[in-house]
Amino acid sequence: MDLSGNKFDKVHVEDIAKQAPEMTALKVLRLAQTGLSAEHIRKLLAALHANAKISELNVDLSDNDLGAKGMDVIFSDLKTSTKLRVLDVSDNGLKGKGVLELLAVLPRSVERLILDGNLGSDGVEDLAQDIGKLLAAHPSLTALSVAGKKDKAIGKKMPTLVAMLDGNRTLRELDLSKNKMGDIGMSALCAALRQNTTLQRLIVDKNNVRSPRLLDVIEDSSSLDLDCAGLDYP
C-alpha cells in the first residue's frame, strides 16, 4: 500500500487503523512524505502488527522529519516485532545520535535498514562502534544503506565507519554511495574488504575517488558485486 505524498489527519489515520484487520495480504507500507506524526505512525504500525495474518512488513517512513524522538516513539513498543523486514527511514533528520537511538530499539527481525541522508561527519565514531555491535547482535540484518544526500555525507570520517566491516560475517549488502569519502576513505574501505569474505554487494558510486586501489579489491574479490559508477580512475 503506497500512501506516500498524501497528507493525513488524525481521522484518516484512525480509519486506516480500523481497516488493519482486513489487510491480510499487506506486505509493503509506504508513508514517505506524509507528514504524519510519530504517534500516528506508531498507532498504525501497532494495528498492523496486531493482525495475525500479516507475517511480514516492509515499511517506508522516509522524508518525514521524524527525528530521534520520533523514532523512539514509533519503535519503543515494536522492539520485539517479528514482522518488520525492511525499514526505510531516509531523510528524517536523525544525525548520529538519532541513529544510535534507533539502533537501540530496532527490532531484530529487520533484514534491510536504509538510513540514507541522515548522517554527516558528526558522531560517526560512536555510530561505527554501535553499528558493529548491531550487526553482531542482529545476524538477520544483512543489508545496510548509509548513502549520502546533498549536504549529508560522512566524508573524511569514512575510515571510522568502514572499520565495522573488518571481521564482520553477517552483512551481505552495503551502500556507501554519495558520501564524498575520497581516496583516504576508499583506501580504508579496501583494507577492510580484504578482511571481509561475506559481503556480496557494495555500492560506492559518486564518492570523489581517484584511487586505483579498488581495482585490486575487485581482482581479489571475484564474488563481490560492485557498483562503482561515477568513480574516476586516473
N, C-alpha and C positions, 0 to 999 in steps of 0.2 A: 504494500500500500504506500503510494507516494503522495504525501501531503506537503511536500517542500514548496516554499514560497507563498503559502497561504497564511493569512493572519487569523488566528482563532481567539475567542474569548472563553471565559470560564464555562459558559453554557455549552459551547461547541465541544470542548474537551470532555465535559461530563456526558454528553450524548454519545461520543465515540467510546468512552469507557464503558457505558452501559451496553454497548454492542459487542464488547470484547468476548463474552461467552459464545457468540455466534461466529467468531472469526477463527474457525477451526483449521483453515488451510493457510493462515497467515504465517509467513516466514521473514518477510522484509518490511521494515517500517522506516520510512524516510521523513524526517521532520526538519530538514535543513531550512534555514532562513524563515522559520515560522514565527520567531519572536516569542515563543511560549516560555513561561516562567519555569524554573526548575521544579517547583511544586506541581504544576500541571503535568509536566513530563513524568514526574515520579508517580503520580496517580494513574496515568495512562499505562505506563510500563507495569505497574503493580497489578492492574486489572488484566493485562495480557498474560502476565506470569501466573495469574490465578487460574487461567484456562488450561486445564489438564490435557487438552487435546493439542495444544501447541507445544511441540517438542524442541524447537529451536527458533531463535530470533536474531536477525541481523538488523542493527539499529544505526541510523544515520542522524546525528544531532549536530552536524556541522553548521558553523556560521550563525550561532545563536547568542554569542557573547554571554555565556553562562558563568564563566569564571570558576575559580576554585570552590567557592561556596556553593555554587550551583551543582557542581559535580558531587559534592558531599551530600547535598540534599537528595539528589537523584539516586545515588548508588549505595548510600549507607544501609538502606533496607534491602538492597538487592545483592549484597556481598556474597550471599550463599546461593545465588542463582545458578541453576544448572542448564539454563536455556539460552543464555546470551552467548552467541558465537562470534559475531563481528560487531565492533563498536567503532564508529567514526565520530570523533569529537574535534575535528579540524576547525581552526579559526574560532576558538572560543575564549581567547584571551587568558589562557591558563598560566603561561610562563613556567619557569622551572618549578617554583613552589607549588603551583596549582597542579602540575603533572605529578609531582610527588604525592600530593594528597589523593589524586585519582588512583594512583597505583596502590595506595594503601587500602582502598575499598573495591578494587577491581575484582569482579567475580572470576573464579578460577576456570570457569567454562569458556572464557573468551579465547578464541583462536587467532583472531586478527585484530590488532589495535592500530588505529590511524590517528596520529597526533599532529598532522601537518599544520604548519602556520602558527604554532603555539610557542615555539622555542626561539629564543635569541641566545646570546652567549652567556647571559647571567644564570648562575645556578647550575651550570652544566656539570660541574664536578660532583656535586651531591646527586644529581639526577643520574649520572652514568653509573654510580655505585648502586643506586636503587633499581635501575633497570636491570643491571646484572643480577641482583638479588631476586627481582621479579621473575626473570627468565628461569632462574634456578628453581624457584618455588612454584612456578606455573608452567610445567612442561607442555601443557596444551597450547600455550601461546607460541605459535610457530611463525607468525608474520607480523612485522612491526614496520610502521612507516612514520618517519620523522622528517619528511620533506620540508624544505623552507618555502616561504612565500613572501614576496615583497621585501619588507624590512625585517622579517623574521628569519634569521639564518644563524646557524651555530658558528659558522666561520672558523676562526683560528682555534676555537675550543674543541674542534672535531677530534683531535687525538685522544682527548679525555673520554669522549663518548665511545669511540670505536674500540677502546680498550676492553669493553664488555664482551667483545667477540672472542677474545683470547681465551680459549678453553671452553667456550660455550658449545653445547652439544644438542640444543633443542631448536634454535632458530633456523628456519628454512628460507625465509624471505625477508629482505631488508631494503627499505627505500630511504636513501640519504640525499636525494636529488635537490638541487637548487639551494644548497647550503653554503656556497662560497667557501668551501673548505681549502681550496688552493693546493699547491704542491705539498706543503707540510702536512696538511690533513690527509692527502692521498697517500703519502709515504707511510703515515701511521696506520691507515686502513690496510695497506698492502702488508705491513708487518703483522697486523692482527689476523689477516686472512691466511697467512702461512701457518698459523697455529689452529685454524678452524677448518674442520673437514666435513662439516654437515650443512653449511649454508649452500642453498641451491640456486637462489636468485638474488641478484644485487643490482639496485638501480642507483646510479651515481651521475646521471647526466646534469649538465649545466652547473658545474662546480668550480669554474675558473681554474681548471687544471691543465698544465702543460707537461707534467712529468710523464716520462715513458715507462715508469715503474709498473703501471697497471698492466702493461703488455706482458711483463714477466709473470704476473699473477695469473693472467689468462692462460699462459702456457703451462703453469704448474697445476691449475685447477680446471681440467678439461670438462668437469661435470658442472661447473658454475655457469648459469645462465646470466650473462652480464648485459645490462642496458646502460650504455655509456654515450648515448647520442649527445653531441654537443661538446664532448671533451676535445681539447685542441692539442694534438700531438705535434712536437717540433719536427 
